[in-house]
């Protein structure tokens, strides 16, 4: 469940809320990479501090805390847990923005590399080698000494004419 900005403002002190407010959308888009890295470090530190505080209180509630520590006194941890979640959500937003920036930088670097490679390729002279001797390396084929049974071109039409005349004679006999 997410918390509203009003809830964040209510849970955090003024000096804690100012960096968390920068983790919301309009302000987050205007931050540089270095500012984002500083904000990530601060948010991780705050989240870790509140996480340790909540863990100490939970240990005290189970009766495992050292007797002389302030965590041994029973106290509510709900506010600290909510603060920890506010910092965790802010850290998630900032990390997502930082990942987007890093991905954009990586894409730009890759694009520049690709464009440089394409420019190098276009500057080089074209290389069109000779196709060379493409004959097969195996043994040469041997002609069939019998030859193929192929009807000569001058006979093709005469055979058809002879068949037509023979058929006409048969048809005249039958009728």
C-alpha positions in Angstrom: 0.0 0.0 0.0 1.4 3.3 -1.0 1.5 6.4 1.2 0.4 9.8 0.0 2.6 12.8 -0.1 0.6 14.3 2.8 1.3 11.2 4.9 5.0 11.4 4.1 5.0 15.0 5.1 3.3 14.1 8.4 5.6 11.2 9.2 8.9 12.9 8.4 10.7 15.9 9.9 11.3 18.9 7.6 15.0 18.0 7.0 14.0 14.4 6.2 11.1 15.4 4.0 13.0 17.7 1.7 15.1 14.9 0.0 12.1 12.6 -0.1 10.1 15.4 -1.9 12.8 15.5 -4.5 12.1 11.8 -5.2 8.7 12.5 -6.6 8.1 13.0 -10.3 8.4 16.6 -11.4 11.5 17.2 -9.2 13.0 13.8 -9.9 13.1 14.4 -13.7 15.2 17.5 -13.2 18.0 15.9 -11.1 21.4 15.2 -12.6 23.1 11.9 -12.4 25.4 13.1 -9.5 22.4 14.5 -7.6 20.6 11.2 -8.0 23.6 9.3 -6.7 23.8 11.6 -3.7 20.1 11.2 -3.0 20.4 7.4 -3.3 23.2 7.3 -0.8 21.3 9.5 1.7 18.0 7.5 1.2 19.9 4.2 1.7 21.5 5.5 4.9 18.1 6.7 6.3 16.4 3.4 5.3 19.1 1.4 7.0 19.0 3.5 10.1 15.3 3.1 10.5 15.4 -0.6 9.6 18.0 -1.2 12.4 15.8 0.8 14.8 12.7 -1.3 13.9 14.8 -4.5 14.2 16.0 -3.5 17.7 12.5 -2.8 18.9 11.3 -6.2 17.5 14.2 -7.9 19.3 13.2 -6.1 22.5 9.6 -7.2 22.1 10.7 -10.8 21.9 12.8 -10.3 25.0 16.2 -10.7 23.2 17.6 -7.2 23.7 20.4 -6.4 26.1 19.0 -5.2 29.4 20.8 -1.9 29.6 20.0 -0.7 26.0 17.3 1.8 25.3 15.7 -0.7 22.9 14.9 -2.9 25.9 12.2 -0.5 26.9 8.9 -1.4 25.3 7.9 1.2 22.7 5.8 1.3 19.6 7.6 0.8 16.3 4.7 1.7 14.0 6.0 5.2 13.2 9.5 4.0 12.6 8.3 1.2 10.3 6.2 3.7 8.4 9.2 6.0 8.1 11.3 3.1 6.9 8.7 2.3 4.2 8.7 6.0 3.1 12.4 5.9 2.6 12.2 2.5 0.9 9.6 3.8 -1.6 11.6 7.0 -2.3 14.7 4.9 -2.9 12.7 2.7 -5.3 11.6 5.7 -7.3 15.1 7.2 -7.4 16.7 3.9 -8.4 14.2 3.5 -11.2 15.0 7.0 -12.5 18.8 6.3 -12.1 18.4 3.0 -14.0 16.6 4.9 -16.8 19.4 7.5 -17.0 22.0 4.8 -17.1 20.2 2.9 -19.8 19.9 6.1 -21.9 23.6 6.7 -21.5 24.3 3.1 -22.5 22.1 3.4 -25.5 23.8 6.7 -26.6 27.2 5.1 -26.2 26.3 2.1 -28.2 24.7 4.2 -30.9 27.8 6.3 -31.1 29.9 3.2 -31.4 27.7 1.8 -34.1 27.8 5.1 -36.0 31.6 5.2 -35.8 31.8 1.6 -37.1 29.5 2.4 -40.0 31.5 5.5 -40.8 34.7 3.4 -40.8 33.1 0.8 -43.1 31.9 3.5 -45.5 35.4 5.1 -45.7 37.0 1.8 -46.7 37.2 1.0 -50.5 34.9 -1.6 -51.8 36.3 -5.0 -52.1 34.9 -7.1 -55.1 37.2 -10.0 -55.6 37.2 -12.0 -58.9 34.9 -15.0 -58.8 37.7 -17.2 -60.0 37.4 -20.6 -61.6 34.1 -22.1 -60.5 34.4 -25.5 -62.2 33.7 -28.5 -60.0 36.8 -30.2 -58.7 35.4 -33.7 -59.3 35.8 -35.9 -62.4 34.3 -34.8 -65.7 31.2 -36.4 -67.0 31.3 -39.1 -69.6 28.9 -38.9 -72.6 26.6 -41.9 -73.2 27.9 -43.6 -76.3 24.4 -44.9 -77.3 23.1 -41.4 -77.5 19.6 -40.3 -76.5 16.5 -41.6 -78.4 15.4 -38.2 -79.5 13.0 -37.7 -82.5 14.5 -35.3 -85.0 12.7 -32.0 -85.4 11.8 -32.5 -89.1 9.9 -35.7 -88.2 7.9 -34.3 -85.3 5.2 -32.7 -87.4 5.0 -35.5 -90.0 4.2 -38.1 -87.3 1.3 -35.9 -86.1 0.1 -35.5 -89.6 0.2 -39.2 -90.3 -1.7 -40.0 -87.1 -4.4 -37.4 -88.1 -4.8 -38.9 -91.6 -5.0 -42.5 -90.2 -7.7 -41.5 -87.7 -9.7 -39.8 -90.5 -9.5 -43.0 -92.6 -10.8 -45.1 -89.7 -13.6 -42.6 -89.0 -14.7 -42.7 -92.7 -14.8 -46.6 -92.6 -17.0 -46.8 -89.6 -19.6 -44.4 -90.8 
